[in-house]
Amino acid sequence: MSGGQDSMALLGLLLDLRTRHSWRLSLWHGDHRWRPESAQQAAELAAWAAGRGLPLELERWRRPAGQRPTEAAARQWRYGRLAQRARELGSTRVLTGHTATDRAETLLLNLARGSHRRGLASLRRRRRLEGAVELVRPLLEFDRSDTARICRALELPVWSDSSNGDGTFSRNRLRLEVGPVLNALHPGADRRIARAAEQLAEAEAASGELLQLALEPLLRPAPPEAVGAGLDWRRLAALQRANQGQLLMLWLERHSGRRWPARSLETPLQRLAAGRGPGRADLGDGWQLRWRATTLWLCRDSAPAEP
């Protein structure tokens, strides 16, 4: 809960529904300490919640000295703490107040960055946060005008975030300069763009099932230093470039347990296409692709080189 209109609208709806569903609610507020008034607003939000018998955990971000306060760093801290809090409470659901407006902004930002289709399908309705803890976004059918109306109808207080007007943050510039123009030209643009993100997410899920089936025949035994099974790269290279990238991405995620940006695969795919015998390519963060004969495998930098 930020205390802004989206999170307050979500809380209002949950309070209205919790007795019907026997939900137990616990609130969490993260103070990033970016604004001089943030501590005061956090205290007011905590007092308001306490007055209504709502448990609220208040935490303040203690970023490492000299670290620049980026949106990405703040988001990583928030989700890490939310996962930890859910484990402490024995909860399997973390709910956030993201709306169709947030989803539209995310799609536009990722489109401008040149993201893979998966990035364009971001802010999904639900995803695994950590272990058995799932992140759920119930308000993706609502835009910001809807959450404002909910707050007025339920007479909920709203704490404004002055940093939302700070143009040094990319999302703020999009929200202040681009969003109003798109919605003026095409009223309801937020919802339609968010719907496009939903369609991309559905297509990504459907193609993921087919990719799992297509990957299995390409798996091969790998050297002892490999992480997981190897991949028949000659059969992979015979496919369309787009299919090569998707299958390689799926294989990497399966064996490394992490997602990789599409740009990290460009150089390996080019070198594999050249077919110049044994080789290797650094992926970053200590991971390497290695290949010889017809087999491609994944390993860490500390693994011994092949003979």
C-alpha positions as CSV (number, residue, x, y, z in Angstrom):
1,M,0.0,0.0,0.0
2,S,1.4,3.3,-1.0
3,G,-1.6,5.3,0.3
4,G,-2.3,6.6,-3.2
5,Q,-5.7,6.2,-4.9
6,D,-5.0,2.9,-6.6
7,S,-3.9,1.0,-3.5
8,M,-6.6,2.7,-1.4
9,A,-9.3,1.7,-3.9
10,L,-8.0,-1.9,-3.8
11,L,-8.1,-1.9,0.0
12,G,-11.7,-0.5,-0.1
13,L,-12.9,-3.3,-2.4
14,L,-11.1,-6.0,-0.3
15,L,-12.6,-4.8,2.9
16,D,-16.0,-4.9,1.3
17,L,-15.5,-8.5,0.2
18,R,-13.4,-10.1,2.9
19,T,-16.2,-11.3,5.2
20,R,-17.9,-13.1,2.2
21,H,-14.6,-14.9,1.4
22,S,-13.2,-15.2,4.9
23,W,-10.0,-13.4,3.9
24,R,-7.4,-12.3,6.3
25,L,-5.7,-9.0,5.2
26,S,-2.3,-7.7,6.2
27,L,-1.0,-4.4,4.8
28,W,2.5,-3.4,3.9
29,H,3.9,0.0,3.2
30,G,7.4,0.7,1.9
31,D,8.9,4.2,2.5
32,H,11.5,4.8,-0.1
33,R,12.5,8.1,1.6
34,W,12.7,9.9,-1.7
35,R,10.4,12.7,-0.5
36,P,10.7,15.0,2.6
37,E,7.1,14.3,3.5
38,S,7.2,10.5,3.0
39,A,7.8,9.7,6.7
40,Q,4.9,11.9,7.8
41,Q,2.6,10.3,5.2
42,A,3.7,6.8,6.2
43,A,2.9,7.6,9.9
44,E,-0.5,9.0,8.9
45,L,-1.3,5.9,6.8
46,A,-0.2,3.7,9.7
47,A,-2.4,5.6,12.2
48,W,-5.4,5.4,9.8
49,A,-5.0,1.7,9.4
50,A,-4.6,1.2,13.2
51,G,-7.8,3.1,13.8
52,R,-9.6,0.5,11.7
53,G,-7.9,-2.5,13.2
54,L,-5.9,-3.2,10.1
55,P,-2.4,-4.7,10.6
56,L,0.1,-2.6,8.7
57,E,3.8,-3.3,8.4
58,L,5.9,-0.2,7.8
59,E,9.4,-0.5,6.4
60,R,11.9,2.1,5.3
61,W,14.4,1.5,2.4
62,R,18.0,1.6,3.5
63,R,19.7,1.5,0.2
64,P,23.5,1.1,0.2
65,A,25.5,4.3,0.5
66,G,26.2,5.9,-2.8
67,Q,23.5,3.9,-4.6
68,R,21.5,5.9,-7.1
69,P,17.7,5.7,-6.2
70,T,16.4,4.1,-9.4
71,E,12.9,2.8,-10.1
72,A,14.3,-0.7,-10.7
73,A,16.2,-0.8,-7.4
74,A,13.2,0.3,-5.5
75,R,11.0,-2.2,-7.2
76,Q,13.4,-5.0,-6.5
77,W,13.5,-4.0,-2.8
78,R,9.6,-3.9,-2.6
79,Y,9.0,-7.3,-4.2
80,G,11.8,-8.9,-2.1
81,R,10.3,-7.5,1.1
82,L,6.7,-8.5,0.1
83,A,7.8,-12.1,-0.6
84,Q,9.6,-12.2,2.8
85,R,6.5,-10.7,4.6
86,A,4.2,-13.3,2.9
87,R,6.4,-16.1,4.1
88,E,6.4,-14.7,7.6
89,L,2.6,-14.6,7.6
90,G,2.1,-18.0,5.9
91,S,0.3,-16.2,3.1
92,T,0.2,-17.4,-0.5
93,R,-1.1,-14.2,-2.1
94,V,0.4,-10.7,-2.5
95,L,-2.0,-8.2,-4.0
96,T,-1.0,-5.0,-5.6
97,G,-3.1,-2.1,-7.0
98,H,-1.7,-2.0,-10.5
99,T,-4.4,-0.8,-13.0
100,A,-4.9,-0.8,-16.8
101,T,-3.2,2.6,-16.8
102,D,0.0,1.1,-15.2
103,R,-0.1,-1.8,-17.7
104,A,-0.5,0.6,-20.7
105,E,2.5,2.6,-19.4
106,T,4.6,-0.5,-19.0
107,L,3.8,-1.7,-22.5
108,L,4.8,1.7,-24.0
109,L,8.0,1.9,-22.0
110,N,9.1,-1.6,-22.9
111,L,8.1,-1.0,-26.6
112,A,10.3,2.0,-26.6
113,R,13.2,0.0,-25.1
114,G,12.9,-2.7,-27.8
115,S,11.7,-5.4,-25.4
116,H,11.0,-9.0,-26.4
117,R,7.3,-9.9,-26.7
118,R,7.4,-11.2,-23.1
119,G,8.3,-7.7,-21.9
120,L,5.4,-6.2,-23.8
121,A,3.1,-8.7,-22.0
122,S,4.4,-7.4,-18.6
123,L,2.2,-6.8,-15.5
124,R,0.3,-10.0,-15.9
125,R,-2.7,-10.7,-13.8
126,R,-0.8,-13.2,-11.7
127,R,2.7,-14.6,-11.5
128,R,4.8,-16.5,-9.1
129,L,6.6,-14.1,-6.8
130,E,8.7,-16.6,-4.8
131,G,8.2,-20.2,-4.0
132,A,4.5,-20.8,-3.2
133,V,3.8,-17.0,-3.0
134,E,1.9,-15.6,-5.9
135,L,1.6,-12.0,-7.0
136,V,-2.0,-11.0,-8.0
137,R,-3.2,-7.8,-9.6
138,P,-7.0,-7.6,-9.3
139,L,-7.4,-4.1,-10.7
140,L,-6.2,-4.5,-14.2
141,E,-9.7,-4.0,-15.6
142,F,-9.8,-0.6,-13.9
143,D,-8.1,2.6,-15.0
144,R,-7.0,5.5,-12.8
145,S,-10.3,7.4,-13.3
146,D,-12.1,4.3,-11.9
147,T,-9.9,4.1,-8.8
148,A,-10.5,7.8,-8.2
149,R,-14.3,7.2,-8.3
150,I,-14.0,4.2,-5.9
151,C,-12.1,6.3,-3.4
152,R,-14.7,9.1,-3.5
153,A,-17.6,6.6,-3.3
154,L,-16.1,4.8,-0.3
155,E,-14.9,8.1,1.3
156,L,-11.3,6.8,1.5
157,P,-8.4,9.1,2.2
158,V,-5.7,9.4,-0.4
159,W,-2.1,10.4,0.2
160,S,-0.6,12.1,-2.9
161,D,3.0,11.3,-3.9
162,S,4.8,14.5,-4.9
163,S,7.5,12.4,-6.6
164,N,4.9,11.5,-9.3
165,G,5.6,14.9,-10.8
166,D,9.4,14.3,-11.0
167,G,10.2,14.2,-14.7
168,T,13.6,12.5,-14.1
169,F,11.7,9.2,-13.7
170,S,10.8,7.7,-17.1
171,R,7.4,6.5,-16.1
172,N,6.5,9.9,-14.7
173,R,7.4,11.6,-18.0
174,L,5.3,9.0,-19.9
175,R,2.4,9.5,-17.5
176,L,2.5,13.3,-17.6
177,E,3.4,13.9,-21.2
178,V,2.4,10.9,-23.3
179,G,-0.6,9.4,-21.6
180,P,-2.8,12.5,-21.6
181,V,-2.1,13.0,-25.4
182,L,-3.1,9.5,-26.3
183,N,-6.2,9.6,-24.2
184,A,-7.2,12.9,-25.6
185,L,-6.8,11.6,-29.2
186,H,-8.4,8.3,-28.4
187,P,-10.5,8.3,-25.2
188,G,-10.0,5.0,-23.3
189,A,-6.6,4.4,-24.8
190,D,-5.3,3.1,-21.5
191,R,-7.8,0.2,-21.5
192,R,-7.2,-0.7,-25.1
193,I,-3.4,-0.7,-24.8
194,A,-3.7,-2.8,-21.6
195,R,-5.9,-5.2,-23.5
196,A,-3.2,-5.5,-26.1
197,A,-0.8,-6.5,-23.3
198,E,-3.3,-9.1,-22.1
199,Q,-3.6,-10.5,-25.6
200,L,0.2,-10.7,-25.9
201,A,0.3,-12.5,-22.5
202,E,-2.2,-15.0,-23.7
203,A,-0.3,-15.6,-26.9
204,E,2.9,-16.0,-24.9
205,A,1.4,-18.6,-22.7
206,A,0.0,-20.5,-25.7
207,S,3.3,-20.5,-27.6
208,G,5.1,-21.5,-24.4
209,E,3.2,-24.8,-24.4
210,L,4.2,-25.5,-28.0
211,L,7.8,-24.5,-27.3
212,Q,8.1,-27.0,-24.5
213,L,7.0,-29.7,-26.9
214,A,9.4,-28.5,-29.6
215,L,12.4,-28.3,-27.2
216,E,12.4,-31.9,-26.1
217,P,13.7,-33.5,-29.4
218,L,16.6,-31.0,-29.4
219,L,18.0,-32.1,-26.0
220,R,21.3,-34.0,-26.0
221,P,23.8,-35.4,-23.4
222,A,26.3,-32.7,-22.3
223,P,29.8,-32.7,-20.9
224,P,30.3,-33.1,-17.1
225,E,30.8,-29.4,-16.5
226,A,27.5,-28.5,-18.1
227,V,24.5,-27.2,-16.2
228,G,21.6,-29.4,-17.4
229,A,21.2,-31.1,-20.7
230,G,22.8,-30.0,-23.9
231,L,21.2,-28.8,-27.1
232,D,21.6,-30.0,-30.7
233,W,22.6,-26.7,-32.2
234,R,22.7,-27.9,-35.8
235,R,19.0,-28.8,-35.7
236,L,18.4,-25.6,-33.9
237,A,20.2,-23.6,-36.6
238,A,18.0,-25.1,-39.3
239,L,15.0,-23.4,-37.8
240,Q,13.7,-19.8,-38.5
241,R,15.7,-17.2,-36.5
242,A,12.8,-16.3,-34.4
243,N,12.2,-19.9,-33.4
244,Q,15.9,-20.3,-32.6
245,G,15.8,-17.4,-30.2
246,Q,12.6,-18.6,-28.4
247,L,13.8,-22.2,-28.0
248,L,17.3,-21.1,-26.9
249,M,15.6,-18.7,-24.4
250,L,13.4,-21.4,-23.0
251,W,16.4,-23.9,-22.7
252,L,18.5,-21.2,-20.9
253,E,15.7,-20.4,-18.4
254,R,15.1,-24.0,-17.7
255,H,18.8,-24.7,-16.8
256,S,19.8,-21.4,-15.3
257,G,16.6,-20.6,-13.4
258,R,16.6,-17.0,-14.6
259,R,15.3,-14.9,-17.4
260,W,17.7,-13.5,-20.0
261,P,17.2,-10.3,-22.1
262,A,16.8,-11.1,-25.8
263,R,19.9,-9.0,-26.7
264,S,22.1,-11.4,-24.7
265,L,21.4,-14.1,-27.3
266,E,22.2,-12.0,-30.4
267,T,25.9,-12.7,-30.5
268,P,25.7,-16.5,-29.7
269,L,23.1,-16.9,-32.4
270,Q,25.3,-15.1,-35.0
271,R,28.3,-17.2,-34.1
272,L,26.4,-20.4,-34.1
273,A,25.0,-19.5,-37.6
274,A,28.6,-19.0,-38.9
275,G,29.3,-22.7,-37.9
276,R,33.0,-22.2,-37.2
277,G,33.7,-25.2,-35.0
278,P,34.1,-25.1,-31.2
279,G,33.5,-21.9,-29.4
280,R,32.0,-20.1,-26.4
281,A,30.1,-16.9,-25.7
282,D,29.7,-15.0,-22.4
283,L,26.1,-14.3,-21.3
284,G,27.1,-12.3,-18.3
285,D,26.8,-12.8,-14.5
286,G,29.2,-15.8,-14.7
287,W,27.3,-17.8,-17.3
288,Q,28.7,-19.1,-20.6
289,L,27.5,-20.9,-23.6
290,R,29.9,-23.4,-25.1
291,W,29.7,-25.7,-28.1
292,R,31.6,-28.2,-30.2
293,A,30.6,-30.8,-32.8
294,T,26.8,-30.6,-32.7
295,T,26.2,-29.9,-29.0
296,L,25.6,-26.6,-27.2
297,W,25.7,-26.5,-23.4
298,L,25.5,-24.0,-20.5
299,C,28.1,-23.7,-17.8
300,R,29.6,-21.3,-15.2
301,D,32.9,-19.4,-15.7
302,S,34.4,-21.6,-13.0
303,A,33.8,-24.8,-15.0
304,P,36.9,-26.3,-16.7
305,A,37.2,-25.6,-20.4
306,E,36.6,-28.5,-22.8
307,P,39.7,-30.3,-24.1
